[in-house]
């Protein structure tokens, strides 16, 4: 029983430790400002096959670096079909940061990134082909926040999808 308690205590410490460090995010496109995305595009509908837009599109040039908004560990780097060249990272507060439509990926799974490290470049891959180059950026929490749910289309998913504009401009 002591081993079980030790494992339970260690798990609780790890879970809580993810919330302790400050998590001031930076805009994940080098040189971008608040003016480079539509602040009202989160949960905009209609939005193709996904019905609602669960992130924001930050517009830029193909040469602009996509950077880590906080310290994080990459757990996926590859092609996601409609998302094109994509990267997913786990950051502080157990937030999953999703980066879609990259022109190229400059990282791989297992890499620990510091805030500001390059993970790829702005692009138009996947279902963004032919559209202006941009980064589709989402923030997901695997720990649901039920008070964020509402009666909008797919509003129950707001317990998991956070508005990047709110998170970036804190």
N, C-alpha and C positions, 0 to 999 in steps of 0.2 A: 504494500500500500504506500510506503514511503516513496518508491520510484514513481508511482502514479501521481502522487501529490507534487513531486519535484517537476515532472513533465508538465503538469497543469499550471504550476506556478511559473515555470519558464515560458510557456506559451502565453500566459497573461502578460508577463513582462514584455515580451516581444511585441504583442499586440498594442500595448499602451505606449511602448517606446516609439512606435511609428507616428504617434500623435504629438510627441514632445517637441521635436525641433521645429523652429519657425519654418514656414513654407511660403515665403513671399515669391510669387511666380514672376518670371519675366516673359515678355511676348516672345513666342517661339520662332520668330523669323527675324534674323539679324537686321537691324536698321529699321524695322517696321515700327509704326506708331499706331495709336488708337484709330487714326483716320484710315488705316489700311483694311478695315473690315466693317461690315454692317453690324452694328451692335444689336439690331433687332432680328438677325437671321437665325438665332438659336430658337428652335422649335417652330420655325416657319413652316407653313404648309400651303399648298401641296408641294411635296418634294420627291417626285419620282417613286421608285420602288420602296424607298424607306418611309414614305408617307410624310414624315416630318423631318426637318433638318436638326440633327442631334448634336451639332457642333457649330463652329463659325469658320468661314473661309477667309483666310488672311492672304490678300493679294500681294504679289511681288514679281520680281524678275527671276528667270530660271537660274541665274548665278547667285541668288540670295540664299545664304545658309539657313537651314532649319536647325534650331538649337534647342538644347534641353532647357525647359522652363524652370527646372529645379534639379537637385541631385536626384538621380533615379538609376534603376537597373533595367537594361533592355531585356525583354523576354521574347520579343518577336521582331524579326526584320526580314521582309520578303514581299511577295506579290499577294495581294488580297482580292484579285479579280476586279470588282467594281471600285475598290479603293486604290488599285494600282500599287505602285511601290509604297510600302507602308512600314511603320515602326510602332511598336507598343512598348511602353516603359512603366515600371512601377515606381512611384515617388512617395514622398512623405504623405502622411495621413491616409496611407493605403490607396492613393489615387492612381488610376491607370490613365496615362496620357497616350492618346492615339493620334498619329500623324499620317495623313493619307495624301496620295497623288504626287509623291516626291518624284523628281526627275531622276535622281539616283540616291542610293542608300550608302552611307559612309560608316556604318556601324554593324554590329551583329549581336545575336542573343548572348547574354552573359556579361556584356560589357557594363561597367559602372560608369555613368556619366556625371560630370560635375555641371552645375548650372552654367549655361553658355556654351557647352561643348557642341560641336557640329555633329548631327546625326544624318544629315542628307541635304538635299537642295530642293527649293520650290519647283513644282512641275505641273504637269497636266496628264498624268497617267490614269489608267482605269477609266471610269465613266466621265472623267473630266477632260478626256481627249478632245482637242479642238476648242476648248474654253480658255479664257485667260489663265495664265499660270497662277496657282495659289496653293496654299496649304490648308487642307481641311483638318481642323484641330478639335478633338473631343476630350472631355475629362469624365471618367467613369469612376464611381465608388462601388466596390464590391459589397460594402456594408450599407444596406439600404437606409435612406433617410426619408421615412414615410411622410413626414410633415411637408415635403416638397411636392407630393402628388397633388394633382388637380383634375378637373373634369375636361381638360383639353384633349384633343386626339392623342391617344397613347399616353395620356397624362400620368398613368401609373409608373411609366418608365422614368419620369423625372425623379423618382426615388433613387435612381442609379446614375442618370446623366446630369451632370452639373453644367451650368451655363458658364462657358469659358470667359465671357466678358466680365461677369461678376467676380470670378476667381482671379483674373488677371489685373483687375483695377482696384483690388482691395488696398 
